[in-house]
Amino acid sequence: MRANKVLKFLALGALILVIVAGTGLWVYSHYFTLHPAVERELREQFGDAFFDEFNELEEAEPEPDPEQTSPEEIVERYEHKFESLEERAHERLEDLFEKAMADYHQQKAEGTFDRFKFVNKYIQAGRLLEKQVDAVFYALLEQMETELKQEDLPTDVVDEAEEKYEEAKKEQHRELFGRMREKLD
């Protein structure tokens, strides 16, 4: 009798686990992955350049100075590229936010506002933009690390730059989601 209760409890636990895992997978696939149809729509709406024109930052490497040997001097040469990337990313995010608000007001006025589709679309737009910025940032970071290694210099500044970047992204997410919640409520 007691074994029967244990089996029922285990079966119920397994069922709950499957439901939770399935729900988590569905939420992840709908909110955190880029769907090709939505990406096409976003690229048509904003243009490819909105998401992709960061590449010139990673292509043009700073000219190394043969006299430079300290990690600070090498990092200094990359700082302007990181700052330029950050400025562009902020500008694009602000453009994205303004477009989202314009869409929101238009859809509300027309009576066609669907919160799920709206949020999904603009979260995906932000993820697409983030993906492109990440690619450029990490390419620059890799260039900097390679240069430091070629000079036999410590590379701890690379980890520090990455931590700073990831923390800045988290803060930007919090700020944007806060603004969005404030505007949509």
Order of alpha helices (4+ residues) and beta strands (2+ residues): alpha-alpha-alpha-alpha-alpha-alpha-alpha
